[in-house]
Amino acid sequence: MTLPLEVENLTFGYNGRPVLQGVSFRLMPGEVLGLIGPNGAGKSTLIRLAAGLLRPLEGMVRLFGRAPQDWPPRALARQAALVPQGAYIPPTFTVWESALLGRTPYLGFLGVPRERDRQATWRALERVGIAHLADRFIGQLSGGERQRVVLARALAQEPRCLLLDEPTTHLDIHHQVAILSLIRRMALEDGIGVLIVLHDLNLASTFADRLALLVDGRLIALGDPRDVLRSDRLLAIYGSGITVFPRPDDGGRPVVLPRYWDEAVCLTE
């Protein structure tokens, strides 16, 4: 079986400074793998390497059995879709035009959308809940609405692998849950492999099948959220301002909560 994503002994750095060191994991079809860790751990860099925007210094990245750079660009875009942080969309584009850009890998020489392209675009807008905004200009949208347009553009590609870097940024809790529920349902129903960066450990615990915990560029834990989000491990990484307990209504998946942290202690540690 060809896997959506394989990472082997991946090492990368900028200007001689190591960012990732010896990272290895596999993403299975139909799996949501949550990438978590403190700021500066290398999560966004790993997503960019997986998408082929960067080349490893050592090790290997394979998307469906091939290095990203070995895929013809249009063929790669049919296999994997990237939702980066802070993706730019021209403000004079409409929501429909922006989402339709996801069909670019499928368009012919003249670039004229066919009925299938229009249907795929409309379906993507409906899935993220912004079909009613199709004629609205991007410059008229809120930050959360723009974020959903970016996700709709990725879904319009009809990929078999989704690479998502904090896709719930700027979304309120209702839309965070709605988008992550959609992503999980797509993984289960369509067999899409999903690698997703999340800062919110509770959202990661709730929606990911497995978690990969990066700290200082190293993968220090990989597995079920119940095993990765251990109290002793998180306290060592994030400090003493959190507590962890199991949810009785969700099979014991961990919940991470802040607790009072004396400001003087916080600033001196």
Secondary structure by P-SEA (a helix, b strand, c coil): ccccbbbcccccccccccccccccccccccbbbbbbbccccaaaaaaaaaacccccccccccccccccccccaaaaaaccccccccccccccccaaaaaaccccccccccccccaaaaaaaaaaaaaaccccccccccccccaaaaaaaaaaaaaaacccbbbbccccccccaaaaaaaaaaaaaaaaaabbbbbbbbccaaaaaccccbbbbbccccccccccccccccaaaaaaaccccbbbbbcccccccbbbbbccccaaaaaac
